[in-house]
Every structure is written in structure tokens, then in C-alpha cells.
Amino acid sequence: GLRNLDLIMGCERRVVYDFVNVINGDCTLKQALIKDKRLETLHLLAASQTRDKDALTEDGVRRVLDELIADAFDYIICDSPAGIEKGAHLAMYFADRAVVVVNPEISSVRDSDRILGLLASKTHRSANGNGGVKEHLLLTRYNPRRVANGEMLSVEDVKEILGLDVIGVVPESPDVLAASNAG
């Protein structure tokens, strides 16, 4: 996946160091963390825009997460790329909880089902017998008119196919695109 959370948060010009720089020892974690200008306790550690995701290692990710925990971060949210490449695997490997974002279309639901299978079997928690990752579904780009016309799956369809309750529904809206572009 490509890095874009810094764009959405409006801090892309402040990215000097990234996750891979921290893992490789090119900088400290404190140098790479970007403090949000609106929320004092929100920080971003950007993914690498230029380096191959193979630069990420399980040990390196573990060290960064351990340092964040030692620095008293209460929550660490790993925004992973769509799909099942190495970056996504490492983002989910250390998870306690996962919010799987799904669009109400067959291909997205199928991909999400695969991710749910990986969360159940390929995480630190499952490997060590600590129970599975607590899974949640967030449905995005939902349009009731398109559901009524049979163009998209309903909330109930998604719940039935994936076997999980949906914790939230984000409606399809041109305002989302405008907000994303504005940062």
C-alpha cells in the first residue's frame, strides 16, 4: 500500500522520518513522530513512501511498538494497506483488536473474509494461544438507494456473509472525497 494518512491528516509536509527510518536506526522514534496540531495526544508515525515494505521486519515492528508502549501511548492504531502484502501482515500480527473496513460489494467482502481468516490464524495472539484478535467490521461507502436498486450489498448481507456485527456505517458521500483532498 501507499502512504496517505499523513495527507488526510494534513501533515504531509512535516514528514521527515518514517517507520523504516526508526527500524533502521536512522532516527529516534521521537524524531519520527508527528504531533497533530489539533489534538495534543494524537501522533502519527508515517509509513515509508519510498522504501520497499520488505524493509519492515517483525522484530523491528515489535521494537517500535514496545517503545510506544513504554512512552505511555494508550492506543496504537496501525492503518494497514488493503490486501495481504507484508505491510498488512505486520500491522495485524501484533494486534489486540482489528477494525476491518469493508465496502458493500462482493470483491471487498471476499477480501475482508480472507483478512478475518488471517486475523484468526496468523497473529501473535493466535500463535501463542492467547485467544484471537477481537474483530470488528466498519462498512464504508454505503448507499441505501443503491442497495434498494440491487447495486450493492445491504448491511445485513455483509453481516451474514462475514458472520460479524457491523460497528459502524459510513455513508457514501462526495463530501468524503472533498475532505480527503483538503487534508
C-alpha positions in Angstrom: 0.0 0.0 0.0 1.0 3.6 -0.4 1.3 6.1 2.5 -1.6 8.6 2.6 -2.7 9.0 6.2 -0.4 12.0 6.5 -2.2 13.6 3.6 -5.6 13.1 5.2 -4.4 14.5 8.5 -2.9 17.5 6.7 0.7 16.9 8.0 2.4 15.5 4.9 4.9 18.4 4.7 6.1 17.7 8.2 7.2 14.1 7.5 11.0 14.0 7.7 11.5 10.5 9.1 9.3 7.4 8.8 8.7 3.9 10.3 11.5 2.3 8.3 14.0 5.1 9.4 13.1 4.2 13.1 13.5 0.5 12.5 16.9 1.0 10.7 18.2 3.4 13.5 18.4 6.4 11.2 16.5 8.4 13.8 14.8 8.1 17.1 11.1 7.3 17.5 10.6 10.8 19.0 12.2 12.4 15.9 9.8 10.5 13.6 6.6 11.0 15.5 4.5 13.9 14.1 2.2 15.6 16.7 -1.2 16.5 15.4 -1.9 20.3 15.6 -5.5 19.9 16.7 -5.3 17.0 19.2 -2.4 17.2 21.7 -2.3 13.5 22.3 -2.5 12.3 18.7 0.7 11.4 16.9 1.5 9.9 13.5 4.4 7.7 12.6 4.3 7.7 8.8 5.0 4.7 6.7 7.7 4.8 4.2 6.8 6.4 0.8 10.0 5.3 -1.0 11.3 2.1 0.6 10.1 -1.4 -0.2 7.8 -2.8 2.5 10.3 -5.7 2.8 12.4 -3.2 4.9 9.8 -3.9 7.7 10.7 -6.8 9.9 8.7 -8.5 12.7 11.5 -7.7 15.2 11.7 -4.1 14.0 7.9 -3.6 14.3 7.9 -5.2 17.7 10.7 -2.9 19.0 8.8 0.2 17.8 5.6 -0.9 19.4 7.4 -1.7 22.6 8.9 1.7 22.6 5.5 3.4 22.0 4.0 1.4 24.9 7.0 2.4 27.2 6.3 6.0 26.2 2.8 5.6 27.7 0.8 5.6 24.5 -2.6 4.2 25.5 -3.7 3.2 22.0 -1.6 2.4 18.9 -3.6 2.3 15.7 -1.9 0.6 12.7 -3.5 1.7 9.5 -2.6 -1.1 7.2 -2.7 -1.2 3.4 -5.6 -3.0 1.7 -4.8 -6.6 0.7 -2.5 -9.2 2.3 1.0 -8.0 1.5 3.8 -7.9 4.1 2.9 -4.5 5.5 -0.7 -5.6 6.2 0.6 -8.9 7.8 2.9 -7.0 10.1 0.2 -4.5 11.0 -2.2 -7.2 12.1 0.4 -9.6 13.6 0.7 -7.7 16.9 -3.0 -6.6 17.1 -5.2 -7.0 20.1 -8.2 -5.7 18.1 -8.9 -5.1 14.4 -11.3 -3.0 12.6 -11.8 -4.5 9.2 -13.0 -1.8 6.8 -15.3 -3.2 4.1 -17.2 -1.8 1.1 -20.6 -3.3 0.4 -19.5 -5.1 -2.7 -18.7 -8.8 -3.3 -15.0 -8.3 -4.0 -14.4 -6.2 -0.9 -16.4 -8.7 1.3 -14.4 -11.6 -0.1 -11.1 -9.8 0.6 -12.3 -8.9 4.1 -13.2 -12.6 4.7 -9.6 -13.5 3.9 -8.3 -10.9 6.3 -10.6 -12.2 9.0 -9.1 -15.7 8.4 -5.6 -14.3 8.8 -6.5 -12.5 12.0 -7.8 -15.8 13.4 -4.7 -17.8 12.5 -1.6 -15.6 11.7 -1.2 -13.2 14.6 1.0 -13.1 17.7 -2.1 -13.8 19.9 -3.2 -16.9 17.9 0.4 -18.3 17.6 0.9 -18.0 21.4 -2.6 -19.4 22.4 -3.7 -16.1 23.8 -7.1 -16.2 22.0 -7.8 -14.5 18.8 -7.8 -10.8 17.8 -11.1 -9.1 18.7 -12.6 -8.4 15.2 -14.9 -5.5 14.2 -16.4 -4.5 10.9 -16.8 -1.0 9.6 -18.9 -0.6 6.5 -17.9 2.3 4.2 -19.3 3.9 1.1 -22.8 2.7 1.9 -25.7 4.0 -0.2 -29.3 2.9 0.7 -30.6 3.8 -2.7 -28.0 1.6 -4.4 -28.9 -1.2 -2.0 -32.6 -0.8 -2.9 -31.7 -1.0 -6.6 -29.7 -4.2 -6.1 -26.4 -2.5 -7.0 -24.7 -3.0 -3.6 -25.0 -5.4 -0.6 -27.0 -4.4 2.4 -25.7 -4.2 6.0 -27.5 -7.4 6.8 -25.9 -9.1 3.7 -22.4 -8.2 4.9 -23.1 -9.3 8.5 -24.5 -12.6 7.2 -21.6 -13.3 4.8 -18.8 -12.4 7.3 -20.5 -13.6 10.5 -19.7 -10.4 12.4 -21.7 -7.4 13.6 -21.0 -4.1 11.9 -19.8 -1.5 14.4 -20.5 1.5 12.1 -21.7 2.5 8.7 -20.1 5.4 6.8 -22.4 6.6 4.0 -21.2 7.1 0.5 -20.7 10.9 0.1 -18.9 13.3 -2.2 -18.0 15.2 0.9 -15.6 12.4 1.9 -13.6 12.9 -1.3 -13.6 16.7 -0.7 -12.4 16.3 2.9 -9.7 13.8 1.9 -8.4 16.2 -0.8 -8.5 19.1 1.6 -6.5 17.2 4.3 
